[in-house]
Amino acid sequence: MTRMLLARLALVLALVLPAAACQGSSGVPAKQWAGDLCGGISDWRAHLGDVPDAASTPDLAQYKTAMVSFLDALVRNTDTLIGRIEKAGVPDIPSGDQAARDFKAAFGGLETSFRNAKSTIDNTRTDDKAAFAAGLTQVGVVLKQSLDTAGKAFGDISAKYPDIGKAARETPACNEPAK
């Protein structure tokens, strides 16, 4: 279930980000800003990693450790991406400062969701299969809701700031296939 959610996140990002991925620094040309951001997003996606496979790890404690590590990496990589968004600044488009804040907020929401999912797994017992399964289900629900919310936010950003989509379409880094 979690693997499907992350695959969905990658798909949402691949489809929506080229149209929405242009926010940046005060006075930074929109194409430059888009390139910086798209490069950060590409790096972020490349480091998402694989969801641990429960079938290959029948020991619940080992699986929990693998899930905690995986979710911790999601949090860390998302935090790094948010830092890159901040560093990119503000694109030179109308309301560029708000566009940059909106995009940062969308990834901030994902980071919060990943932190919540990690906390849930951290607090899930491994001595009871039913309790562990319930914890995993809760993580799946949190991730699905966050991906749905992020997908909507990226779509809203794209519609609200058409200059961002235009800059992204004209920027090679935003049009490269996912790694």
PALUM-457692 format. One record per residue: residue in three letters; x, y, z of N, C-alpha, C, O in turn. Coordinates in steps of 0.001 Angstrom, whole numbers, padded with zeros to 6 digits, always signed. Example, Ala and Ser with C-alpha at 12.3 -4.5 7.8 and 13.67 -1.06 7.14 Angstrom:
2
Ala+013190-005690+007800+012300-004500+007800+013200-003300+007800+014236-003319+008465 Ser+012850-002250+007080+013670-001060+007140+012900+000030+007870+013409+001138+008039 
***
This chain:
179
Met+000824-001186+000000+000000+000000+000000+000874+001258+000000+000613+002202-000746 Thr+001919+001263+000849+002799+002426+000926+003565+002594-000382+003763+003720-000839 Arg+003998+001494-000991+004715+001560-002263+003825+002224-003309+004294+003046-004096 Met+002547+001868-003315+001607+002449-004270+001447+003948-004001+001353+004735-004942 Leu+001416+004346-002737+001278+005761-002403+002488+006555-002876+002337+007658-003403 Leu+003692+006003-002693+004887+006710-003145+004956+006745-004664+005397+007735-005247 Ala+004525+005681-005294+004470+005701-006759+003488+006773-007213+003721+007460-008208 Arg+002399+006907-006485+001413+007943-006815+002006+009334-006620+001782+010226-007439 Leu+002766+009523-005534+003424+010803-005300+004352+011133-006459+004325+012249-006978 Ala+005168+010179-006865+006083+010426-007976+005307+010778-009235+005717+011661-009989 Leu+004182+010095-009473+003368+010395-010649+002767+011791-010561+002796+012543-011535 Val+002221+012142-009391+001649+013482-009216+002718+014530-009475+002477+015514-010175 Leu+003901+014316-008908+004971+015288-009090+005411+015361-010543+005657+016447-011067 Ala+005509+014212-011193+005935+014216-012594+004931+014929-013494+005315+015592-014457 Leu+003656+014794-013181+002636+015418-014012+002397+016879-013685+002168+017691-014582 Val+002448+017220-012400+002056+018556-011983+003235+019510-011889+003090+020692-012202 Leu+004389+019034-011470+005491+019945-011226+005978+020691-012455+006292+021875-012339 Pro+006060+020076-013618+006493+020884-014747+005574+022086-014979+006024+023123-015465 Ala+004318+021955-014641+003396+023072-014812+003411+024012-013615+003034+025178-013734 Ala+003849+023506-012453+003753+024322-011249+005097+024671-010640+005147+025419-009663 Ala+006164+024164-011174+007442+024209-010487+008262+025454-010709+009465+025349-010947 Cys+007686+026595-010647+008480+027795-010880+008255+028853-009843+007425+029736-010057 Gln+008942+028816-008736+008880+029884-007777+010279+030094-007261+011054+029138-007240 Gly+010641+031258-006852+012028+031423-006518+012421+032678-005816+011765+033075-004853 Ser+013493+033332-006272+014120+034385-005497+013836+035768-006042+013589+035951-007233 Ser+013878+036739-005140+013579+038128-005467+014377+038577-006670+015595+038739-006607 Gly+013668+038774-007764+014332+039238-008959+015016+038167-009773+015626+038484-010795 Val+014945+036918-009370+015562+035838-010130+014713+035574-011369+013497+035414-011261 Pro+015340+035526-012545+014550+035206-013735+013772+033905-013534+014307+032926-013013 Ala+012533+033904-013943+011648+032755-013704+012224+031460-014262+012094+030408-013637 Lys+012861+031523-015435+013440+030296-016012+014587+029766-015147+014713+028559-014944 Gln+015407+030667-014648+016515+030247-013781+015963+029640-012499+016419+028597-012033 Trp+014968+030323-011946+014349+029841-010725+013733+028459-010946+013892+027554-010127 Ala+013030+028319-012065+012399+027035-012378+013449+025940-012510+013259+024830-012013 Gly+014553+026249-013177+015618+025267-013326+016195+024835-011993+016430+023648-011766 Asp+016424+025805-011105+016932+025477-009772+015950+024589-009019+016336+023589-008413 Leu+014692+024965-009065+013686+024205-008342+013494+022812-008938+013430+021820-008213 Cys+013403+022752-010250+013209+021443-010888+014397+020527-010620+014224+019321-010446 Gly+015608+021094-010586+016776+020294-010226+016651+019749-008814+016987+018592-008559 Gly+016166+020580-007894+015960+020126-006517+014910+019033-006431+015061+018063-005688 Ile+013842+019205-007201+012776+018201-007199+013282+016894-007798+012954+015813-007310 Ser+014074+016998-008848+014647+015797-009464+015537+015049-008468+015464+013825-008358 Asp+016374+015791-007746+017217+015164-006722+016359+014533-005632+016648+013429-005170 Trp+015309+015233-005223+014412+014727-004189+013789+013401-004621+013778+012433-003862 Arg+013272+013371-005849+012653+012142-006345+013657+011010-006444+013334+009861-006145 Ala+014882+011331-006865+015909+010295-007011+016264+009665-005670+016725+008525-005624 His+016054+010391-004587+016396+009884-003263+015192+009378-002474+015300+009129-001273 Leu+014054+009224-003133+012890+008710-002413+013128+007288-001926+012701+006923-000830 Gly+013798+006498-002727+014081+005133-002323+012876+004232-002453+011768+004668-002765 Asp+013126+002970-002206+012066+001971-002296+011422+001758-000931+012092+001760+000102 Val+010128+001578-000956+009406+001256+000269+009843-000145+000695+009874-001055-000133 Pro+010176-000328+001954+010548-001673+002405+009434-002680+002098+008249-002377+002234 Asp+009835-003858+001691+008897-004903+001305+008624-005814+002498+009505-006536+002964 Ala+007391-005764+002977+007011-006568+004146+007143-008055+003864+007462-008827+004768 Ala+006904-008467+002635+006970-009895+002304+008399-010435+002415+008597-011609+002724 Ser+009384-009583+002165+010769-010050+002232+011357-009891+003637+012488-010311+003883 Thr+010607-009295+004552+011077-009112+005923+009965-009549+006881+009211-008716+007385 Pro+009867-010874+007133+008785-011361+007989+008918-010946+009457+007924-010955+010184 Asp+010113-010583+009903+010314-010145+011273+009793-008711+011418+010324-007794+010791 Leu+008767-008516+012232+008128-007203+012359+009079-006135+012888+009018-004986+012453 Ala+009947-006496+013813+010889-005510+014357+011846-005032+013271+012155-003843+013192 Gln+012316-005961+012431+013201-005572+011326+012450-004707+010314+012987-003722+009806 Tyr+011218-005082+010034+010426-004309+009082+010165-002909+009641+010243-001921+008912 Lys+009855-002830+010935+009634-001533+011554+010887-000674+011423+010790+000506+011085 Thr+012056-001241+011684+013316-000501+011561+013498+000005+010136+013907+001145+009917 Ala+013191-000857+009167+013328-000456+007763+012344+000663+007413+012708+001595+006695 Met+011111+000585+007905+010114+001626+007635+010502+002946+008303+010354+004009+007699 Val+010989+002890+009527+011424+004103+010214+012550+004762+009423+012554+005977+009228 Ser+013494+003957+008974+014610+004490+008191+014114+005109+006886+014556+006190+006497 Phe+013206+004426+006223+012644+004923+004965+011918+006251+005181+012148+007208+004443 Leu+011048+006314+006184+010291+007538+006448+011207+008661+006925+010983+009827+006601 Asp+012231+008314+007689+013200+009322+008116+013903+009929+006898+014132+011138+006853 Ala+014244+009098+005918+014871+009604+004697+013907+010512+003928+014330+011518+003359 Leu+012621+010168+003906+011637+011034+003245+011594+012404+003921+011569+013436+003250 Val+011586+012401+005237+011555+013663+005977+012817+014469+005673+012740+015656+005354 Arg+013961+013829+005771+015244+014506+005559+015349+015067+004137+015756+016214+003951 Asn+014987+014265+003146+015077+014713+001750+014071+015822+001445+014363+016729+000665 Thr+012907+015752+002049+011911+016806+001847+012378+018089+002508+012186+019173+001957 Asp+012983+017984+003672+013529+019160+004344+014636+019800+003498+014720+021024+003404 Thr+015470+018979+002891+016521+019486+002000+015900+020217+000820+016376+021286+000436 Leu+014857+019664+000247+014187+020313-000882+013578+021646-000460+013669+022626-001199 Ile+012971+021695+000695+012397+022954+001188+013507+023998+001336+013304+025171+001020 Gly+014664+023578+001809+015800+024484+001909+016223+025008+000544+016585+026177+000410 Arg+016180+024144-000470+016525+024581-001827+015498+025567-002366+015847+026503-003086 Ile+014238+025358-002019+013194+026300-002437+013461+027660-001806+013369+028690-002475 Glu+013792+027662-000519+014099+028922+000158+015298+029610-000487+015295+030823-000694 Lys+016312+028825-000799+017542+029363-001388+017297+029921-002790+017959+030875-003200 Ala+016359+029339-003521+016073+029792-004882+015544+031213-004888+015734+031937-005865 Gly+014890+031622-003827+014390+032983-003715+013010+033142-004307+012139+032296-004104 Val+012803+034232-005045+011493+034596-005590+011608+034815-007089+012465+035577-007536 Pro+010762+034162-007869+010820+034380-009319+010325+035782-009680+009514+036375-008969 Asp+010826+036286-010788+010438+037631-011228+009140+037593-012028+009093+037962-013201 Ile+008099+037137-011358+006759+037105-011945+005831+037879-011018+006179+038110-009860 Pro+004660+038283-011499+003705+038914-010582+003401+037980-009409+003121+036798-009611 Ser+003456+038494-008219+003212+037722-006982+004196+036570-006819+003856+035531-006254 Gly+005410+036755-007313+006425+035705-007213+006729+035314-005783+006970+034141-005498 Asp+006721+036294-004868+006981+035973-003469+005916+035046-002900+006233+034121-002151 Gln+004664+035284-003249+003581+034420-002762+003644+033046-003430+003372+032028-002794 Ala+004000+033023-004705+004134+031736-005407+005201+030875-004733+004999+029679-004527 Ala+006337+031485-004391+007406+030744-003718+006923+030232-002360+007197+029090-001989 Arg+006213+031069-001632+005687+030633-000323+004676+029498-000489+004670+028550+000296 Asp+003822+029594-001512+002820+028546-001731+003485+027210-002039+003071+026168-001531 Phe+004502+027249-002861+005171+026008-003228+005896+025412-002027+005841+024205-001791 Lys+006569+026267-001276+007259+025806-000065+006256+025198+000911+006528+024169+001529 Ala+005101+025836+001045+004072+025331+001955+003556+023957+001519+003273+023103+002359 Ala+003435+023749+000214+002967+022450-000276+003946+021349+000122+003534+020283+000581 Phe+005258+021610-000055+006238+020612+000360+006341+020533+001878+006627+019469+002426 Gly+006111+021652+002559+006092+021622+004022+004984+020723+004540+005156+020030+005543 Gly+003841+020736+003852+002753+019842+004227+003130+018380+004053+002772+017536+004875 Leu+003857+018083+002973+004327+016712+002780+005307+016316+003876+005239+015211+004415 Glu+006217+017230+004200+007197+016924+005240+006490+016624+006561+006848+015670+007253 Thr+005504+017421+006910+004747+017191+008144+004065+015829+008111+004067+015105+009106 Ser+003488+015484+006978+002834+014175+006856+003837+013040+007000+003555+012041+007662 Phe+005014+013188+006381+006042+012160+006506+006495+012041+007967+006722+010936+008457 Arg+006625+013176+008659+006992+013147+010086+005910+012427+010902+006223+011624+011780 Asn+004647+012715+010609+003546+012055+011321+003548+010552+011058+003325+009756+011970 Ala+003798+010172+009818+003853+008741+009482+005004+008071+010233+004846+006970+010760 Lys+006148+008730+010279+007299+008172+010996+006981+008029+012475+007309+007011+013083 Ser+006346+009035+013059+005973+008978+014467+005020+007815+014729+005134+007124+015741 Thr+004086+007606+013813+003148+006488+013966+003893+005161+013979+003641+004310+014833 Ile+004808+004986+013035+005577+003729+012994+006460+003606+014235+006566+002528+014820 Asp+007091+004706+014634+007926+004681+015845+007139+004164+017042+007677+003436+017877 Asn+005866+004540+017125+005040+004189+018282+004210+002920+018085+003380+002590+018933 Thr+004421+002219+016998+003664+001001+016729+004396-000205+017307+005593-000389+017087 Arg+003663-001010+018042+004228-002213+018675+004463-003298+017626+003697-003434+016672 Thr+005520-004055+017816+005806-005168+016907+005501-006517+017545+005649-007550+016893 Asp+005083-006528+018794+004775-007794+019458+003347-008261+019204+002941-009324+019673 Asp+002595-007466+018464+001211-007801+018147+000990-007504+016661+000965-006347+016240 Lys+000831-008581+015876+000697-008407+014427-000485-007520+014052-000390-006713+013128 Ala-001590-007667+014762-002779-006868+014456-002518-005384+014742-002917-004523+013958 Ala-001857-005087+015852-001537-003692+016189-000567-003119+015173-000692-001961+014772 Phe+000399-003927+014756+001373-003458+013772+000682-003195+012434+000932-002180+011784 Ala-000183-004117+012034-000930-003928+010779-001787-002661+010853-001897-001930+009868 Ala-002387-002402+011998-003202-001188+012165-002326+000055+012042-002739+001046+011439 Gly-001126+000010+012605-000196+001132+012491+000200+001383+011046+000251+002530+010602 Leu+000482+000307+010308+000825+000449+008891-000341+001013+008095-000155+001837+007200 Thr-001537+000565+008428-002724+001088+007751-002865+002583+008018-003167+003356+007109 Gln-002649+002980+009257-002731+004398+009607-001683+005200+008830-001979+006294+008351 Val-000481+004677+008702+000562+005344+007919+000104+005487+006472+000277+006543+005864 Gly-000477+004430+005927-000971+004490+004552-002028+005565+004374-002032+006277+003370 Val-002927+005685+005347-003976+006709+005280-003355+008105+005331-003728+008980+004549 Val-002414+008315+006244-001746+009616+006369-001040+009975+005070-001160+011100+004586 Leu-000307+009025+004504+000424+009295+003256-000539+009573+002105-000302+010484+001311 Lys-001612+008808+002004-002570+009031+000926-003195+010415+001034-003291+011142+000045 Gln-003619+010772+002239-004218+012094+002429-003225+013201+002092-003594+014199+001474 Ser-001980+013031+002492-000982+014073+002210-000705+014172+000722-000524+015272+000200 Leu-000668+013044+000033-000439+013073-001414-001611+013717-002136-001420+014475-003086 Asp-002818+013417-001688-003993+014057-002283-003955+015568-002073-004219+016341-002995 Thr-003625+015977-000854-003551+017401-000534-002446+018080-001330-002642+019176-001856 Ala-001288+017440-001421-000169+018018-002179-000524+018119-003661-000242+019134-004298 Gly-001131+017090-004203-001526+017125-005613-002474+018283-005890-002339+018967-006905 Lys-003429+018505-004999-004354+019627-005158-003608+020950-005047-003848+021872-005827 Ala-002703+021043-004074-001942+022287-003887-001108+022602-005117-001061+023753-005551 Phe-000446+021596-005689+000376+021834-006878-000494+022265-008052-000106+023133-008834 Gly-001660+021663-008173-002588+022057-009231-003069+023483-009040-003172+024244-010002 Asp-003365+023847-007791-003800+025211-007485-002694+026222-007786-002962+027295-008325 Ile-001461+025882-007441-000330+026767-007715-000190+026990-009215+000008+028115-009675 Ser-000296+025917-009957-000181+026010-011415-001248+026926-012000-000964+027740-012878 Ala-002473+026791-011511-003569+027618-012023-003432+029075-011571-003741+029993-012330 Lys-002975+029282-010357-002879+030620-009782-001734+031440-010383-001822+032664-010479 Tyr-000651+030748-010789+000536+031432-011297+000915+030880-012674+001867+030107-012783 Pro+000196+031258-013713+000471+030701-015047+001876+031012-015548+002407+030265-016370 Asp+002492+032094-015077+003860+032398-015487+004845+031336-015006+005886+031118-015625 Ile+004513+030687-013913+005356+029614-013399+005339+028445-014383+006385+027910-014749 Gly+004140+028061-014803+004023+026964-015767+004728+027280-017066+005374+026411-017652 Lys+004611+028519-017522+005270+028931-018769+006784+028820-018632+007448+028291-019524 Ala+007336+029313-017527+008782+029233-017314+009246+027783-017227+010299+027432-017760 Ala+008468+026950-016564+008838+025543-016436+008840+024849-017790+009732+024053-018084 Arg+007846+025148-018610+007795+024525-019939+008980+024938-020799+009376+024196-021698 Glu+009550+026111-020537+010666+026634-021322+012027+026316-020697+013058+026764-021199 Thr+012037+025561-019627+013265+025256-018907+013593+023769-019053+012809+022922-018625 Pro+014746+023441-019655+015090+022028-019863+015056+021170-018590+014611+020023-018631 Ala+015516+021714-017478+015553+020920-016228+014163+020490-015796+014016+019484-015102 Cys+013146+021232-016194+011778+020894-015794+011132+019900-016759+010027+019418-016508 Asn+011806+019599-017840+011208+018741-018854+011998+017451-019047+011745+016695-019985 Glu+012958+017203-018152+013719+015957-018215+012902+014835-017595+012154+015062-016644 Pro+013039+013625-018128+012321+012493-017524+012827+012244-016108+013987+012510-015790 Ala+011940+011732-015271+012307+011415-013889+013420+010388-013877+013436+009454-014679 Lys+014350+010574-012952+015481+009645-012815+015080+008426-012047+015901+007534-011833 
***
